[in-house]
Structures are given as structure tokens and as C-alpha cells.
């Protein structure tokens, strides 16, 4: 109960800017959002009002929330209230960090800040992470300048310097922010894990801090979203296979129909795992540069192995149909991973799509025709 | 292991005449595309550019230009279907991939 009283006095409630001037009372639903979002452990009195003080240790709930977002559960509704927050016991000389209101970004940042005294200005990025929000412009010059004014930051701190995550730079023009607000923007490291080192370095980022990496672990944590994305089309395929088996083998026992369906589904399941998991995991080790190509290649290897080892009576029409249909599906899934990578450009993706999409459609179309022809002649 | 994407596809351009050598593009680039050489920025690793647009946005003299956007196939397809710019699907639709 004590917590909610403090939150009620927080200077910022929700995204409606008109309500954020001066003091305001939060609605019950807003308080619920705050309470469930992260623990407020106290409050700091400032000339601009009371600022909530946040914890730097993640709770089990925070870790569970991150895990859920990785699996695409409520990932698009995973936000915290924008505004000014305190870490430790900051004063008018303490540094100001700027972050997004995607909870995972915010958690990443605050868990690095144990023992420090500073301010965090959270922008309203509609619950999107810093980099994607900067690309959309929600983590941008206008929102930053507005948020500085709404939080009355100039009254809270005596200095005029903001530390932004480097990945916010696509949306923020540092020279414009200086002109419009009087605050000088400096870009900190790419990763929150480097922020303490950066602060201790006298706000100097070394080359390693400036560079985006995309290592095995970085890629792996992104694959659950790819897998859940592939789940729906996979279930549709499973449904179709069941219908086909009921039509052609309806006279068999239920158990046999189901077992045939699952057997038929195996190559599709493997293809989904290849495109949504194996390609991201093995990305730099697969020859070639275009992601659609990498997916096609691995898909082809999988289907080749499947036909060779698991289908004893190889029928050429059946095999050709699978070779035409499945590698393009893996290619399509792998191509979609371009959105999660940290190195693919818009021009590059457009270039590969121009070739890949028609090729995928034609190949799958031919494969389906061949499969229908085979069923007509030989039955499934 | 460093990932490399397609060669000679990016739209990044640098006008040396406008460059004042402030070094802002070096600071914001996540792929170290730029280098400072005798008071001017130079493109060292143009193919490393992912067109995020940070350099162009933060260049005070507009010496750097690039068609910035999300290099995300799902976003491009979703945008095409809706007739909008590439978009990761704020409504949740088409959000299966991208913008993690």
C-alpha cells in the first residue's frame, strides 16, 4: 500500500501529455501498470516535484517478464510509464541517462546501476526498444525535447547534459536537441552493460563500446520469437495434412490417420526449425550472404537428408515435390530474420527480396502442382 | 565472427565538401563505417552500413545522406500489404518477427 501512495505523487502519469503538467493523480489502472512493471522503492524530493526511486535489482517477476517477452507473450504490451526516475540518491549534479519505455530495455539498464546515484529520463517509445523506436522516430528529437520540458528536468539538475544510448542516435539529432532545449546530448555505449565503465571513463566510449555485436548468444535469444512466429503457419499445415489424410484414409482407424498425419508433418516441422532456429544460430557459418539463400541451402540439406534417411521407398514425384516446396519455406523464414539482425540494411533486404520472393512462390507453386499430380495418379 | 551483408547495395553518401570533421558520424555509427582523416570524415567500410540513419540525423552540416529504414523483410512485406512504409506492425499483426 505504501508503494502506491508514492506512485500517486509521481510526476508523470500515462502518455497523455496534457495531464503531466505539475502534479497529477494517477488513475487506478495506471498505478496497476506501475506496480506490476517494476518495484518503486522510494521517492526523491526535487524542485520539480517528487520523483520515484527505482530498484536496481531485478526480481523473479522481472526475469519472468523478460522470458515471456522473448517468447512473444504480451511482447507488444510491455511498457513502463515515461518520465523521470531516480536511482540511488541523485542530486542536481548527478548524470541523466535517457532510456525507452520498453520494460526489457529499462530492466537491462537499471540492473547495471547498483550503487550509483543518477537520474533516468524514460521517453514514451510506445513500449518499443531504443533501436527500433529510434528507427521509427518515437525515440526521437521531439519526444526528448518534450519529455525534458514535461519532467521539468532543467529544475532538477544544474548541468545541461544528457547521456543517450548510442542506438538512439538514428532518431535523435543532437544539435537539434541542444538548439531546442539547451541540453547537450552525448552518446553512451551501445550496451547497458558498459554504462558503468563509460561513466567511470569520464564519458568516453572505447571502440568496443561503440560497436554492435551479433554473437551466438545474441542470436539465440531472438529465436523463440521466430519459432512462435512459425507456429501459426505450421499449425495450418498440420490441419491441412490432417484433412488430406482423412479424405484419403478415412476408412482407417483414428490412431492410424493421426500417426500418418504426424509422419507427414515431420518434414514441415524440421523445415520450421531449420528456418527459425538453425539459420539464426549458425548464421555466420552458412556460406553466402543473403539470408534467403542461407535458409534455402539449409532447408535443402534438411530435406535431402530427410528423403534419403527417413523415406525408404523414394518416389521421384514425391521427392521432387518436397524439394520444391520445403527449402523455399525455410528460405522465407530465414529471410524474415533480417528484422532481428543488427547488420542488414533496407537496401540489402529489398535487393534479396526482389529475387527471393518470386523464386519462393514459383518453387512452392510447382511443388504443389507436382504433389497434386502425384496424388491424382498414385494416391497419397 | 563478423557478419557481412550484400556488397554495393547501400545508399550511404558523404559529401566531403560539406564535412567539417566534427566526428559525430564516427560516434554514432554502430558499424564503424567512418574514419577521420586530416580533419574530414571518410567512409572506410561502406558495405558495413546498415542504413540506420544515425550519422545523417546527427550530421550538423548535412554532409552525410542515406535512405534510412528497417532492414526487415517482415516489415517490408507487412508495409506492402497495407500500402504503408515498412512497419513492424504496432497492432501486433505481422509482429511475429522483427524488431526484437
Contacts between the chains, C-beta under 8 A, distances in Angstrom:
chain1	res1	chain2	res2	distance
A	72	B	95	7.8
A	72	B	96	7.2
A	75	B	95	7.5
A	76	B	90	7.4
A	76	B	92	5.0
A	76	B	95	6.1
A	126	B	90	7.0
A	128	B	99	6.9
A	129	B	99	7.4
A	129	B	100	7.8
A	131	B	52	7.8
A	132	B	70	7.5
A	132	B	88	6.7
A	132	B	99	4.1
A	134	B	52	7.7
A	134	B	54	7.6
A	135	B	52	6.7
A	135	B	53	7.6
A	135	B	68	7.4
A	135	B	69	7.5
A	135	B	70	5.4
A	166	B	27	7.6
A	166	B	28	6.2
A	166	B	30	6.7
A	166	B	54	7.8
A	167	B	30	6.7
A	169	B	27	8.0
A	169	B	28	3.7
A	169	B	52	7.8
A	169	B	54	3.6
A	169	B	57	6.7
A	169	B	58	5.7
A	170	B	52	4.5
A	170	B	53	4.6
A	170	B	54	4.4
A	170	B	57	6.0
A	170	B	68	6.4
A	171	B	57	7.1
A	172	B	57	7.0
A	172	B	58	7.5
A	173	B	57	5.1
A	173	B	58	5.8
A	174	B	24	6.9
A	174	B	58	5.3
A	175	B	58	7.3
A	175	B	60	4.5
A	187	B	27	5.5
A	187	B	28	5.8
A	190	B	30	6.2
A	205	B	27	7.8
A	207	B	32	7.1
A	210	B	27	7.3
A	210	B	29	7.5
A	210	B	30	7.1
A	210	B	32	7.0
A	211	B	30	6.4
A	211	B	31	7.0
A	211	B	32	6.1
A	212	B	30	4.0
A	212	B	31	6.7
A	214	B	3	5.9
A	222	B	100	4.8
A	225	B	96	7.1
A	225	B	97	6.7
A	225	B	100	5.5
A	226	B	96	7.8
A	226	B	97	5.9
A	228	B	96	6.9
A	229	B	96	2.8
A	229	B	97	5.0
A	230	B	96	7.7
A	232	B	96	7.6
A	283	B	3	6.5
A	284	B	1	4.2
A	284	B	2	7.5
A	284	B	3	5.2
A	285	B	1	7.5
A	289	B	4	6.2
A	289	B	5	5.9
A	289	B	6	5.4
A	289	B	7	7.7
A	290	B	6	6.5
A	291	B	73	7.9
A	335	B	73	4.6
A	336	B	72	7.9
A	336	B	73	5.2
A	336	B	74	4.7
A	336	B	96	7.7
A	336	B	97	4.2
A	336	B	98	7.1
A	337	B	97	6.8
A	338	B	71	5.6
A	338	B	72	5.6
A	338	B	73	4.8
A	339	B	70	6.8
A	339	B	71	7.6
A	339	B	72	3.0
A	339	B	73	6.5
A	339	B	74	5.2
A	339	B	75	5.9
A	339	B	88	7.1
A	339	B	97	5.1
A	339	B	98	2.7
A	339	B	99	6.1
A	339	B	100	7.8
A	340	B	72	7.9
A	340	B	97	6.6
A	340	B	98	6.4
A	340	B	99	7.9
A	340	B	100	5.0
A	341	B	3	7.2
A	341	B	71	7.4
A	342	B	30	7.2
A	342	B	50	7.1
A	343	B	3	5.0
A	343	B	4	7.7
A	343	B	5	5.6
A	343	B	31	6.9
A	343	B	48	7.5
A	343	B	50	5.4
A	344	B	5	5.3
A	344	B	50	6.3
A	344	B	71	3.9
A	344	B	72	7.7
A	345	B	5	6.5
A	345	B	9	6.6
A	345	B	10	5.1
A	345	B	49	6.1
A	345	B	50	4.7
A	345	B	51	4.0
A	345	B	71	4.7
A	346	B	51	5.0
A	346	B	67	6.8
A	346	B	68	7.5
A	346	B	69	3.6
A	346	B	70	6.4
A	346	B	71	4.8
A	346	B	76	7.8
A	346	B	86	7.2
A	347	B	9	4.5
A	347	B	10	5.3
A	347	B	11	5.6
A	347	B	51	6.2
A	347	B	67	7.0
A	347	B	71	7.9
A	348	B	5	4.9
A	348	B	6	4.4
A	348	B	9	4.7
A	348	B	10	7.1
A	348	B	71	6.1
A	349	B	71	4.5
A	349	B	72	6.7
A	349	B	73	5.5
A	349	B	76	6.4
A	350	B	76	6.8
A	351	B	6	5.9
A	351	B	9	5.1
A	352	B	6	6.8
A	353	B	73	5.9
A	353	B	76	6.5
A	353	B	77	8.0
